[in-house]
Amino acid sequence: MMQGLNARQAISLLAAAVALTACGGGDTGNTTAPPATQVAAATCATPPQLFTATVWPTLSSTCVVCHRAGAVASGTRLVFAAGGSAEVNYGILRTFASANSDLLMSKSIGLPTHTGGKVLGDANSQQYKDLASLLPKLKESCSTEVIATGQFWNQVQFADNATTLGKAAHLFAGRPPTETEYSTVAAGGDAALRMTMRGYMDGGPSFDRFMTEVGHTQFLVNGVVVLGQNRGLDARDWPMAAAVINNQNAPAGVRARFDTTMRNEPINLLKYITKNDRPATELVAGSYTVVTGLVAPLLGAQVTGTFMNPADDNEFLPATLPNARLGGNYRHSGVLTQHAYLDRLPTTDTNRNRHRISETMRRFAAMYIPELASRPLEDGVFRLPTMDNPGCAVCHDVMDPMAAGFQNFAPNNRFRPNGTGAMAHSLPQVYLANNYPTDAKGNRYYQDNDNWYRDAKAPGYGSTPMPMGYNNPGAEQWLGQQIANDPRFALGMTHFMYKGLTGREPLRAPADTSGPEAAGRLAAYNAQHDDFNQVAQSFAAGGYKIKDLLVGLMMSKSLRATGVTGTVTTERASSLAEIGGGKLLTATMLNQKLAGLVGSGAPELNNAFAGAALGYTNFNGIDRNSRQTDFTSTQVSVGDQIVVRNSCRWTMADFNKPMATRMLFPGVSMTDTPVSKASSDKILVNLTYLMKRLWLQDVTTSDPEVQRVYDMMAAVYADRANQSPMPLSCELNDGNDPTYSGRMWSAAVMYMITDPKFLTW
């Protein structure tokens, strides 16, 4: 019977998973998003000839280079649809000009300041006069021209406060809400919900495990090399740890603990900042790292505070580290100067930290540099393509100056490993060699005491030049401060934690704006961006506290959307497909949920990066770096195997507890079977309890789903006499379950746990 039920459940699970994607699912990426409040739709005014023949060809070759999704000006209020039709971009320009006509005209000629310069020359240019002539038409009222982003959420259903509270309790506290918490939120509304959810984050192992999971998702530390391989720590830099680094008579177990702690250093800093409500800006600009009682003396750390238990590898204190080889202390800048962060974002002598800065900006500034422009297929002949080829420069002009922020760390992750004393540097020998190519005047690029390349854009961040740009011992600190002060940081951290919560990147603006679903995808992108931008603004105003950011995300429309009402078009369904809850729990999150709601986890999920858990989440931070976010046959198969092996154990363990302390069966006993009306009523009531506990659904005994599960249980019970021996290890048997009630309930537990309503949050 169990095997037959398992097959049926696999089918129903797949069907439910398909239905779930109506308001969730899909794996997308992020980029800087415009704070758009409207989505261009079919216009009620045809673009005039002046726009299509004259103004738009000029704008598309000048303004669109920067003012498009993912590009330098993607954070402004004017963002064109690159590759989109003239009609679509006419609507975008009309929307902007209707409220910002003076700004449009002044910026086009570089006034008062414009990073893009004087794109239309001056007020006497023909291009400027053409745009000015078009302005009255652009400002005409056209009420049906655009669809307000607020309308995007029409027909969308959202999780109520009780359901949102339950999801937060499962994620952050590893338990269901108490009745007191439910009552408090019911009486206090959104304010009470926010306060209660934040309370779930005040310490405790469940929230610690959750933040560890976020750290693994973002920092991929399992792929870090701490010891050896010409990229691990070097004993010349850390002489007090020489025995550990070189594996020479280190005390038993110390080397493994040291390796684990140093590999997890970015996660440890993230957890320390979050736990102590320190501003998230310290992730990129904090002038310290965190250490344990074990690693502190091995690194010669100058620790702030006193360890309560120096042997506890989960107790972290802030510290600064000495530079034993060059003297003084390292200039810390949050994760940017940590070995694990640098090693997981490797560079080469030719890459020149471009990968590091690209990934750093994606994580912390909501900007994905590779999407600034498509790579040209035909580069042409240029002395320095990254500077001279416009197709390359559109990215490199942004990326290369910031890449100098990592100038002090060589590809082997060491701080200025070449040379000694004040002449120490991180440049490769090939760049210093006399036969290295020269500039257009025949002069060498390298100058004495340089620590960065001169055959690239000067070091800086946006329009801000880096002090001592070609030899700045604190370049990483300067870079970290620039990122922390960047208005995009708050949105970057919102994206950072959204991915930590869901495993998904925020939506990207569609690259193809001409397809039949483009308008819907753009609408979803803008709606999610506006939603996240509100969260980010509140996060910044509150002092960049990560706990507040998590609360804001849990309250957002993008995560509370659960479905739609009424009939929607195919295009509308497409635009909603990537929005909403229904995110697949990781193996670790699932195991924590099982422990808190059922009584214990599944042993198969204890190691998140091996066996069944690896198959379920498909993530190890080494060569599988994106969490599984959608149901596939693998998730169904692994999930079914886990519950088949454990449902009997969970059921028996709960029935063995006093009724008042049971997690699953507080309203029934082993003698209650479907044969009597009184017992059937108890079973139905207990099923409503389970649905609230496991599925966050507050239903009555007449609910169709309750009746469906009851009928299944009754069928299992009625078929007990026909059961043949099965190759299944079940702790329940005729000796301890003579009425077959336990095995009947075990089938119900298996049914409910393998449902998407349990496997998602």
SVG drawing of the C-alpha trace seen along z (x, -y; Angstrom):
<svg xmlns="http://www.w3.org/2000/svg" viewBox="-20 -78 84 89">
<polyline fill="none" stroke="black" stroke-width="0.4" points="0.0,0.0 2.8,-2.4 4.5,-1.7 1.3,-2.2 0.6,-5.5 4.1,-6.6 3.6,-6.3 0.3,-8.2 1.9,-10.9 4.7,-11.3 2.2,-12.0 0.2,-14.4 3.4,-16.1 4.4,-16.7 1.0,-18.1 1.1,-20.4 4.6,-21.6 3.4,-22.5 0.4,-24.4 2.7,-26.1 4.6,-27.9 1.6,-30.1 3.1,-32.5 6.7,-31.3 9.6,-29.4 12.2,-30.1 15.8,-30.8 16.9,-34.3 19.7,-36.7 20.0,-40.2 21.3,-43.5 20.9,-47.1 17.3,-48.1 15.8,-51.4 13.4,-52.7 10.7,-52.7 7.1,-53.3 5.5,-52.6 5.7,-49.9 5.6,-50.9 2.7,-49.4 1.0,-49.9 0.9,-53.7 -2.2,-55.6 -0.1,-58.0 2.1,-57.0 5.6,-58.3 5.9,-61.3 8.3,-61.3 10.6,-63.7 11.2,-61.1 11.5,-58.0 13.6,-59.5 15.7,-62.1 15.6,-62.1 15.6,-58.4 18.5,-57.5 20.6,-60.1 19.4,-58.9 19.9,-55.2 23.5,-55.7 24.3,-58.0 22.0,-58.0 21.1,-54.3 24.7,-53.2 24.4,-54.2 20.6,-54.6 19.5,-51.0 19.1,-48.1 22.4,-46.9 24.4,-49.9 26.0,-52.8 22.8,-54.9 20.5,-52.0 19.8,-53.4 18.4,-56.7 14.8,-57.5 15.4,-57.2 16.1,-53.7 15.5,-52.9 14.7,-49.4 17.9,-48.5 17.0,-46.7 13.4,-47.6 11.2,-49.2 11.0,-53.0 7.4,-52.8 8.4,-51.2 11.2,-53.7 9.0,-56.6 6.6,-55.6 9.5,-55.5 10.8,-58.9 7.2,-60.4 6.8,-59.0 10.1,-60.6 9.6,-63.9 6.1,-64.4 7.5,-65.0 11.2,-65.9 11.3,-67.9 13.7,-70.5 16.0,-67.9 15.9,-66.0 16.9,-69.1 19.7,-70.3 21.3,-66.9 21.4,-66.4 24.0,-69.2 25.8,-68.3 24.1,-70.8 24.6,-71.2 26.6,-68.0 26.1,-64.9 28.4,-61.8 27.7,-61.1 28.9,-64.6 27.3,-66.8 25.7,-64.1 23.8,-66.6 26.5,-69.2 25.1,-72.6 21.9,-74.5 22.8,-75.6 23.2,-72.0 20.6,-70.7 20.2,-67.6 19.3,-69.7 16.9,-71.8 15.2,-68.6 14.6,-67.3 13.3,-70.7 10.9,-70.7 9.6,-67.3 9.1,-68.3 5.5,-69.6 4.4,-66.3 6.3,-64.3 4.4,-66.2 0.9,-65.6 -1.5,-63.8 -2.2,-60.2 -3.9,-58.3 -3.9,-54.9 -0.3,-55.1 1.3,-53.3 0.3,-50.8 1.2,-51.8 3.3,-49.3 0.8,-49.3 -1.6,-47.6 0.9,-44.7 -0.4,-43.4 -4.0,-43.4 -5.6,-40.0 -2.6,-38.7 -3.3,-37.0 -1.0,-37.5 -0.3,-35.4 -2.1,-36.7 -0.3,-37.7 -0.8,-34.3 0.7,-32.4 3.6,-34.9 4.2,-34.5 4.3,-30.7 6.8,-30.8 9.1,-33.1 8.9,-30.8 9.8,-27.8 12.7,-29.5 14.2,-31.5 13.2,-29.7 12.7,-26.1 9.3,-25.7 5.7,-26.7 4.3,-29.9 2.8,-29.6 -0.9,-30.4 0.2,-33.5 2.2,-34.7 -0.7,-34.0 -3.0,-36.0 -0.6,-38.9 -0.2,-39.2 -4.0,-38.9 -4.5,-41.8 -1.5,-43.9 -1.5,-43.7 1.6,-44.4 3.5,-46.1 3.1,-43.1 4.0,-40.7 7.3,-42.6 8.2,-42.6 7.4,-38.9 9.4,-37.9 12.4,-39.9 12.2,-38.2 12.7,-34.8 16.2,-36.1 17.4,-36.8 19.9,-34.0 19.2,-30.3 20.7,-27.5 18.0,-27.7 18.7,-31.2 22.4,-30.5 21.9,-27.6 19.8,-29.8 22.5,-32.5 25.1,-29.8 23.0,-28.7 22.8,-32.3 26.6,-32.5 27.2,-29.3 24.8,-30.4 26.7,-33.7 30.3,-33.0 30.7,-29.4 33.3,-28.8 33.5,-25.0 35.6,-25.7 38.2,-27.7 41.7,-26.5 43.2,-27.5 46.3,-25.2 48.5,-24.5 48.1,-24.5 50.1,-27.7 47.0,-29.7 46.5,-28.9 48.0,-30.7 51.8,-31.2 53.8,-30.6 55.9,-33.7 52.9,-35.8 51.6,-33.8 54.7,-32.5 52.9,-31.6 50.7,-29.2 53.7,-27.7 53.3,-24.3 49.6,-24.2 50.1,-25.6 53.1,-23.4 51.6,-20.4 54.6,-20.0 53.7,-18.5 50.6,-20.5 48.4,-19.3 45.9,-16.7 42.7,-18.1 44.0,-21.7 44.8,-21.8 41.3,-20.7 39.7,-23.2 41.9,-25.9 41.1,-25.1 37.4,-25.1 37.4,-28.4 39.5,-30.2 37.4,-28.8 34.2,-30.0 35.6,-33.4 33.2,-35.4 30.2,-33.5 31.5,-34.0 31.7,-37.8 28.2,-37.8 26.8,-36.0 28.7,-38.3 27.4,-41.4 23.8,-40.1 23.8,-38.7 25.1,-41.9 22.9,-44.2 26.0,-45.9 25.5,-47.8 25.7,-45.6 28.1,-48.1 30.8,-46.4 30.6,-43.5 32.6,-45.5 34.0,-48.3 34.5,-46.9 38.1,-47.6 38.3,-44.2 37.7,-40.5 36.4,-37.9 38.4,-35.0 37.9,-32.1 39.8,-31.2 41.7,-28.6 42.8,-30.7 43.5,-34.0 46.9,-33.1 47.9,-31.3 47.3,-34.5 48.7,-36.8 45.3,-38.5 44.7,-41.6 41.3,-40.6 38.7,-43.0 37.0,-41.4 37.5,-38.1 36.4,-34.7 33.9,-33.0 35.1,-29.6 38.3,-29.7 37.6,-26.1 34.3,-27.0 34.7,-27.2 31.4,-29.0 32.3,-31.9 33.6,-34.9 35.2,-38.2 36.4,-41.1 40.2,-41.4 42.8,-43.0 45.7,-40.9 49.4,-41.8 51.4,-41.8 54.3,-39.8 56.3,-40.0 56.0,-43.7 55.2,-45.1 52.2,-46.9 48.7,-45.6 46.6,-44.5 44.1,-47.2 40.9,-45.2 37.8,-45.9 35.2,-43.4 35.1,-40.3 37.1,-42.1 40.4,-41.5 39.6,-38.0 41.6,-35.1 38.5,-33.0 36.7,-35.7 39.7,-36.4 40.4,-32.7 36.8,-32.0 36.9,-34.9 40.2,-34.1 42.1,-36.4 45.1,-36.1 47.8,-38.4 45.8,-39.1 42.3,-39.2 43.6,-41.9 40.9,-41.6 38.1,-42.2 36.4,-39.0 36.7,-40.0 35.2,-43.5 32.5,-42.2 31.3,-39.6 31.7,-42.1 29.5,-44.7 26.9,-42.0 26.8,-41.0 26.9,-44.4 25.8,-47.0 23.1,-45.3 25.2,-45.8 26.3,-43.1 29.1,-44.6 29.2,-41.9 25.7,-43.0 26.7,-46.6 27.2,-45.7 27.4,-42.7 30.9,-41.7 31.8,-42.7 32.2,-39.9 34.8,-41.8 37.2,-43.7 39.1,-45.4 42.7,-46.5 43.4,-48.6 46.6,-49.2 44.6,-48.6 41.1,-47.2 39.9,-47.6 40.5,-51.3 40.2,-52.1 37.5,-49.8 34.1,-51.3 32.6,-47.9 35.0,-46.9 35.3,-50.2 31.6,-50.4 32.3,-47.7 36.0,-48.3 35.6,-52.0 33.4,-51.1 35.2,-47.9 38.9,-48.5 39.2,-51.6 37.3,-49.7 39.4,-46.6 42.4,-48.6 40.7,-48.4 42.1,-44.9 45.6,-46.0 47.4,-44.7 46.5,-41.1 48.2,-38.9 46.6,-35.9 48.0,-33.6 45.9,-35.7 49.0,-37.1 49.4,-40.8 52.1,-42.4 54.2,-39.2 56.8,-40.5 59.8,-42.6 60.4,-43.8 59.7,-46.7 58.3,-49.8 59.0,-48.4 56.8,-45.3 54.1,-45.0 51.7,-42.6 52.5,-43.2 53.6,-40.3 57.2,-40.3 56.0,-40.4 54.5,-43.8 57.8,-45.1 59.9,-43.6 61.6,-46.0 60.1,-44.1 56.5,-44.8 54.6,-46.8 54.9,-50.6 52.4,-53.4 51.7,-55.4 54.8,-57.6 57.1,-54.6 57.2,-55.1 57.1,-52.3 53.8,-52.0 55.5,-50.9 56.9,-53.6 59.0,-53.2 57.1,-52.1 53.9,-51.4 51.5,-48.8 49.0,-48.9 48.8,-49.0 49.0,-52.2 47.8,-50.6 44.2,-50.9 41.8,-53.5 43.1,-55.3 42.0,-53.8 38.8,-55.1 35.1,-54.4 32.7,-56.0 33.7,-59.6 35.8,-59.5 39.5,-59.0 41.4,-56.8 44.0,-58.7 47.5,-57.4 45.8,-55.3 48.8,-53.5 50.3,-52.6 47.7,-52.7 48.4,-50.2 44.8,-50.8 43.1,-50.4 40.8,-47.7 39.6,-49.9 39.0,-52.7 37.1,-50.5 35.0,-49.1 34.1,-52.6 33.0,-53.6 30.7,-50.6 29.3,-51.2 28.6,-54.8 27.1,-53.9 23.3,-54.5 23.1,-51.1 24.5,-49.2 21.1,-49.0 19.5,-47.4 22.5,-45.2 22.1,-43.8 18.4,-43.4 19.3,-41.2 22.0,-39.5 19.5,-38.4 16.7,-37.6 19.0,-35.1 19.9,-33.8 16.3,-33.3 15.2,-31.8 18.3,-30.6 17.1,-32.8 18.6,-36.0 16.2,-38.9 14.7,-39.4 16.7,-40.9 15.3,-43.3 14.5,-41.3 17.3,-41.7 14.8,-41.1 12.0,-43.6 10.4,-42.7 8.8,-39.3 5.2,-38.8 6.0,-38.3 8.5,-41.1 6.1,-43.6 5.0,-41.2 8.5,-40.3 9.4,-44.0 6.4,-44.6 7.4,-41.9 11.0,-43.2 9.9,-46.7 7.3,-45.6 9.8,-43.5 12.4,-46.3 10.0,-48.8 9.0,-46.4 12.7,-45.6 13.6,-49.3 11.1,-50.1 12.6,-47.4 16.1,-48.8 15.1,-52.3 13.7,-51.2 16.8,-49.0 19.1,-52.0 17.0,-54.4 17.1,-51.9 20.9,-51.7 21.5,-48.8 20.5,-46.1 20.3,-42.7 17.5,-41.4 15.3,-44.4 16.1,-43.6 14.9,-40.0 11.7,-41.3 11.2,-43.7 11.7,-41.0 9.2,-38.7 6.7,-41.5 7.3,-42.3 4.7,-41.7 7.3,-39.7 7.6,-37.1 4.0,-37.1 2.4,-36.6 0.7,-33.1 -1.6,-33.0 -4.1,-34.9 -7.9,-35.4 -10.0,-35.0 -8.8,-34.3 -5.6,-35.7 -4.2,-35.9 -1.2,-33.8 0.9,-37.0 -0.2,-37.9 0.6,-34.4 4.0,-34.7 4.7,-37.9 3.6,-36.4 5.6,-33.2 8.7,-34.4 7.0,-36.3 5.9,-35.0 6.5,-32.4 6.7,-28.6 10.5,-28.5 11.9,-25.1 13.6,-24.6 17.2,-23.5 18.1,-20.1 19.3,-22.0 16.2,-24.1 14.0,-21.1 15.8,-19.1 15.5,-22.0 11.8,-22.2 11.4,-18.5 13.1,-18.7 11.0,-21.6 7.6,-20.4 7.8,-16.6 10.2,-16.0 13.5,-15.1 15.3,-15.5 16.1,-12.9 19.6,-11.4 19.9,-11.4 19.9,-15.2 22.5,-15.7 25.3,-16.4 24.1,-19.1 26.8,-18.5 26.7,-14.8 24.3,-11.9 20.6,-12.5 21.0,-16.1 23.3,-16.9 20.9,-15.3 18.0,-17.2 19.5,-20.7 22.2,-20.2 24.5,-22.6 28.0,-22.1 29.7,-25.4 32.5,-23.8 31.2,-22.8 27.5,-23.0 27.0,-26.7 23.3,-27.3 20.7,-25.9 17.9,-23.8 14.8,-26.0 12.2,-24.0 10.7,-20.6 12.1,-17.9 11.8,-14.2 14.9,-14.1 13.3,-16.1 10.2,-14.0 12.3,-10.8 14.6,-11.9 11.8,-13.3 9.7,-10.2 12.6,-8.0 13.3,-10.1 9.7,-10.0 9.2,-6.3 12.3,-5.6 11.3,-7.9 7.6,-8.4 7.1,-5.3 9.8,-6.5 8.3,-10.0 4.9,-8.6 5.9,-6.1 8.1,-8.6 5.3,-11.1 2.7,-8.6 5.2,-7.5 5.1,-11.0 2.5,-12.1 -0.5,-13.5 0.0,-17.0 3.5,-17.2 3.0,-15.7 3.9,-17.6 1.7,-15.6 -1.1,-13.7 -2.3,-15.7 -6.0,-14.8 -5.9,-11.1 -4.7,-7.8 -3.5,-4.6 -7.0,-3.1 -8.7,-5.7 -9.6,-4.1 -12.1,-4.9 -14.5,-2.2 -16.4,-4.5 -18.0,-7.9 -16.3,-9.2 -12.9,-8.1 -13.4,-9.4 -14.3,-12.8 -11.1,-12.9 -9.1,-11.9 -10.6,-14.7 -9.9,-17.3 -6.3,-16.1 -6.0,-16.4 -7.0,-20.1 -4.3,-20.5 -1.7,-18.9 -2.7,-21.1 -2.2,-24.2 1.1,-22.9 2.6,-21.5 0.9,-23.4 0.0,-26.7 -3.6,-26.2 -6.3,-27.0 -9.2,-24.7 -12.3,-22.9 -13.1,-19.2 -15.3,-19.7 -12.5,-21.1 -12.0,-18.9 -8.3,-18.4 -9.1,-17.1 -11.7,-14.8 -9.2,-13.6 -6.5,-12.7 -9.1,-11.1 -10.4,-8.9 -6.8,-7.9 -6.2,-7.0 -9.4,-5.0 -8.4,-3.1 -5.0,-2.3 -6.7,-1.0 -9.3,1.0 -6.6,2.7 -4.5,3.7 -5.6,7.4 -4.4,7.6 -0.9,6.3 1.9,8.5 5.4,8.3 7.3,5.3 11.0,4.6 10.5,1.6 12.0,0.9 9.1,-0.4 9.3,-0.8 5.5,-0.2 4.4,3.5 1.7,5.7 3.4,5.8 3.4,2.1 0.6,1.0 -2.0,3.8 -4.8,1.5 -2.8,0.4 -3.6,-3.2 0.0,-4.1 0.7,-2.9 -2.4,-4.6 -1.1,-7.9 2.3,-7.2 0.8,-7.2 -0.8,-10.5 2.4,-12.0 4.2,-10.8 1.5,-12.3 1.6,-15.7 5.4,-16.0 5.9,-15.2 3.5,-17.9 4.9,-21.2 3.1,-23.0 5.6,-21.5 8.6,-21.3 8.5,-25.0 8.2,-28.1"/>
</svg>
